[in-house]
């Protein structure tokens, strides 16, 4: 009985992985069960690579538990962070439309549970459910906006401007003046194209000016949003 219960709980958790994703959560329960049968789940430890640049594009990956970072690695060894994915978000979506290889790395930044569905199974599903590709295209659009924002950040005049702009955007996206950085300062430095030490100095400078208050490693209370906006006005 205990074994059956554990099996049922595992299956329920697995099904939750599918139902969390915006491209699937509008489907009927029976349809989600069909997807469930064709998906697999794997646990990745902190720092473990989910896929490498150059790996074949074969699966759609869904973050069920944890956080995953997507980044590019240059020959110099420099890492450029592209985005952080939270539970319910997905990666590898280009596998649904192309036979190219991965052009980035995906790494678990905390212990993470990932659901994987082969592209052939999703492609079959898209033939009978046209809302799925529409929702994927919507996600493409959002990620294009994010990429354009990142390019704009990297071309901004200086690190102070980039850092201020990032904090303003984070506060506006979360609709709160008490924000939690979704990544470590090391990863934030990679995202903004600078060093961890420089990010720490900029945040300390903002705090000295009375614009922000740092609480612990990641929480930041924004005390003067207008000052940060003025610092980011060149962006």
Order of alpha helices (4+ residues) and beta strands (2+ residues): alpha-alpha-beta-beta-beta-beta-beta-beta-beta-beta-alpha-alpha-alpha-beta-alpha-alpha-beta-beta-alpha
